[in-house]
Amino acid sequence: MFSPLTVLIVLLVYFGLLFLLAQWVEGKSKLSTKIAGSPLVYGLSLAVYATSWTYYGSVGKAVSSGMLFTTVYIGPTLIIILWWQIMRRMVRIKNRYRITSIADFISARYDRSLTLAALAACAALVGTTPYIALQIKSVVATFNVIAGDPGPTSSWVRDQIGPLAVIMMIAFTIMFGVRKLDPTERHQGMITAVAVESLVKLTAFLACGIFVTYIAHNGVADLFSDTRAMGIDLDKIISLSGQSETPYSTWATYLLLSMSAIMFLPRQFHVAVIENSNEKHIATAMWLFPLYVLLITIFVMPIAVDGLRIGFAKSMADTFVLKLPMWYNRPWLALFVYIGGVSAAVSMVMISSMTLSTMLTNHILLPFISAVKPLGFLRRHLIKLKWFGVTLVILTGYWFDVAVGDSFMLVNMGMISFAAALQFAPCMLGGIFWERGNKMGAQLALMGGVGVWFYTLVVPAFAGSGWAFESLTANGPFGIALLKPEALFGMATMDPLSQSVFWSMLINIGLYVVGSMLFEPKATGMTLARDFVNILEHSGKPLYMSGEATIDLTSKTKKIVETLTHYVDSHDAGGMFVSSVRRVGLSGRRKVSLNELAELLGEVEKTLSGAVGAAEAHSAIMSADVYTDEERAKLSNMYAEILADLKLTPGELKRRVDYYKERETLLSRQASELENRVKARTVDLEAANKELEAFSYSVSHDLRAPLRSIDGFSQALVEDYGDKLDAEALDFLDRVRNASQRMGELIDDILALSRMTRMEVEREPIDLGEIVLEIIQTIREREPDTKVEIEIQAGLKTDADPRLAKLLLENLVGNAWKFSAGGDSPKVTFGTEEAFGTTWFVVRDNGAGFDMQYADKLFQVFCRLHTQDEFEGTGIGLAIVDRVVRKHGGDIRAESELGQGAAFFFTL
Amino acid sequence: MNRVVSFFKTRSFAVLLFHVGVLLFNWPLLSLSNENGETSVFSYLLITWALIVVVLIVVGQSIKHSEETDRES
C-alpha cells in the first residue's frame, strides 16, 4: 500500500513536528505556558493509558471475549469518581515532598525506606519492561501491515524497522523528557506532545470507526443486520463473555485491575501525579478522561463485527482496525490509523521508560554507587545515568520482544502488568488513608504481593511460553498439587488471573495490616504518616508561614502587662511590654498573626527573664493564659508542622534545641567574661597611664631644678671667674649653658604635652582668627626684626576648647613663621578650604616645606625632619597638635613640597 | 445553584456514585442485560457508561465552580 520508506518518512515528519511543539512549549512563551498549563492537556495526557495494546488489542479482545475489553476503560471511569479525594491527596503530597516517581512516593510515606524504594522500583521494572516489548512489537507488526508493498530499494527499511523504531524511541524519550535535569521532574513539553498524540490516536480510531459504521454501512443497526445476514451469531460475539465462557469473577478482576492501573501503573502515576501542575486540573480530568475512553471504545465492537463479517481471521483481530481501511481501499485512512497506533505505542514507551529510568537511577543505581566507593564519581553524571536508564529499559523491552516473539507471555503481558501495578495499591491507599500503616507492613506487603504475583502469573507465563517452570506449573513444586501456580491452594474455580489477583491481594493486604499492627513505627515514620493522611486537612501554606493577622493585640496586651506587674511595678511593666513590641517590629499594630503573637511572648519572656531569671519568666508567661483554646490548638499544629517540615523526630529536635541553648549560654558567658576582662584591663591601663603621666610630669618637673642649677652656676662661673678662665674654658661653659637651656625647653615642651594630655576638652564658641592674631603679635614682639606677611580669613568661628586651640595654633603658626621666616617674602595664611568633602582650617606658609615621604612621621614625638642647625625645635610641637585635634575628635593632615612651603589641614 | 454544586462535589456523593457504578457494572445487574441477549448488553454498557460520564461532567464542573468561588471569597 505504502512503501516502507514513505511510512518511515511520514513517521519522522510527524515526530519532528511533535518535537518542535515540545520545544516551543519548553520555550515558555505566554501562549505555550497557557496551553501546557491547561487542564485539557493534563486530562488528555492521562490517555497515555490507551496504549497500542488497547488501541489494536481492544478489537482483538472484543472478538475473543466480547464486551470484556470495556472493563479496561470502565474501571478507570469508576475509580476516577473518587479522584477528588484520592488524587488530590497524592498531588499535594507530591508537591510537599517533591516526589519523583511511584517508588519515591511509597518510600517517602514509609519512613523514607531505601529498601521499599528499591523493591518498588524493581517491581515496576519487572512489570513494565515486557509491556514496553509489547508496544515495540505492535509498531513493527503494524508497519509490516501498512508497508506491505516493499520495493527493492526500500526493503532494508522494512527489515530493520525494529531497531529503527527502538532508536527513534530512545532518541525521542531522551530529547523530549531527559534532556536536562529537572528537580521537579515535570516535563511540560513532553506532556503536551503526549496530549497531542492522545488526540491523534482518538481521532484516528474514531475516523476508522465512523468510516466503517457510517460510510461503509448505514449505522450500527445496518452493520449488525448485514453481519447477521452472513450467518454470524452476533449474540455470541456481543455478550459479556464473548465466545468463550468468561465468568463474572474475570469481569470483576478486570475492573479491579484497571481501577488500580489508572493510578498505580508507573506511567499513569507519572502523568497524573508528578506532572500535575494544579490540583484543580483533576476536576477537569475527572470527566475528560472518562469521556475520552468512552469515545475510543464506542466503535470497537462495530470494527470487530465488520472484520468478522468480511471474513478476516479471528487470530488477526488485533489488526482489524488497520486492515479494514485497507480492505475498503482507503490508504490514507489506514496510514492515519497507523500513525494513531504508533502514537499510542510511542507515548507509552516514552513516559514509561522515563519514569522507570528515574526509579532505576534514584533507587537502584545511586544507592549502589554510594555503596561501592570507587564508583562515586558517577554521581556527577546523573543526567547520563538517566540516559543510560532510558536506553537500558527500551533495549531490554526490544530484547524481550525479539527473544519471546509471539509467546503466551507477551500476549498476556497487558494484564500481568496491570496485576503488578495492583501490588502497589494497598501501600499507596493505606499510606494516604490509614495512619497506622507502617514501613514494616509495607515491606512485607510488597514482598508478599509481588512474590505471589510472580509465582501465580509470571511463572505460568514462562511455562506457557515453553521456557521454564513447565513441570512446576503443571504439577506444582515437588508434585504438590495444592501449590500449583494457576490453582494455588486448590483454587481452581477461578481463572488463573482472578485467582492470582485474589491470592496476591489477600497476602498483600493481610501482611500490610498485620505487619503494621504488630510492629511499632519509628517517630519519624509516625510524623510522615500523620502528614500524609491529613494532607487535605490544612491549606497548602504551612500555618507558621501564614501571615493572617486576626488576633486582637489590645486584649492580649492587658493580660501580658498584668502578668508583668506581678514582678515589676506597672510603669516598668508597660515599658517592658512596649520595648518588646518594638523589638519584634509590631509597633503600631492592632491585629497580629498567631506567629507574631508567639514571637512577642518570647520577647516579653526574654525581657522578664532579665529581671526574674529564665525559669521563673517562662513559668510566668506560660501561666499568663494569653492564648485562647483555639489559638493553643493552632499553635500546637504549627509546631507539629514545623517538626514535619524539619523532618526530625521530637527527640532529635529536643537534642538540637538543647545543644543550641547550651551554646548560646556558653557564648553569652564567654562574652560577659571577655567584657569583664576588657573592663579590668581598661582600669589597669588607665591606672598605668596616670602613673606614667605623673611620673613623666614629676621627672620633668624635678629635672628642671638641677638644670636651673647647672645653668645658674655656669652663668655665675662666667660672670665671677671669667677673667681667670682661658677662651677654651669659656667656650665649654657656653656650650654647657646652651645644652642646659635646650634641655629646659625640651622639658617645658614635655610638660606642656603631659599637661595637655590630662586636660579635658571644654568646648565653647571661639574665633580661631583672633587667637592666631594674638599669637602673631606675641611672636612679633619676640622677633621684631623678622618680617613675615600674615593673612587671616575673617570669621573663623568654631566650637573648641580655647586653651587647647591656642596650644594647637601656637605650634602650627609658630612652625609656619619659623620655617618661612628665612625665605624671600615670607607669608603665612590662615583660613578655611573645602577638601575631601568637608571644610578644613588651613595654616599655610611658603617656607622650607618637607619631603612628603616622611609625612607619616611628622606627628610623632621627638621626630624632626630638619636638623637643629637648620631650624630650632624639640620635635614635640606637632605631636601636641595631633593630640589636640584627636582630643576634639577631629582630623589632621599635611601637604608639602621641599622648598615650596607647607599646609596643615585640621578639623576640630 | 450553590446547593446543587455543594451536593455534587461532596465526598459522600462521590462515594455513593462510585458504589452505584460498581453495582451497575457487576453481577447481578449486569447479568440481566446479558440474559436478554442480542445487543442489549452492548447498549446497556454504553448507555450506563455515558450516563456516568455525564454525571462526572456535572461533578467536575461543580468542583471547579466551588474552587473558583472559594478563591474569589
Interface residues (C-beta under 8 A of the other chain):
Chain A: G66 M67 T70 T71 I74 T77 L78 I79 I80 I81 L82 W84 Q85 F224 L234 D235 I238 S239 L240 S241 Y248 W251 A252 L255 K280 A283 T284 A285 M286 W287 L288 P290 L291 L294 T297 I298 M301
Chain B: K9 R11 A14 V15 L17 F18 G21 V22 F25 N26 W27 L30 S31 N34 G37 E38 T39 V41 F42 L45 L46 W49 A50 I52 V53 L56 I57 V59 G60 Q61 I63 K64 E67
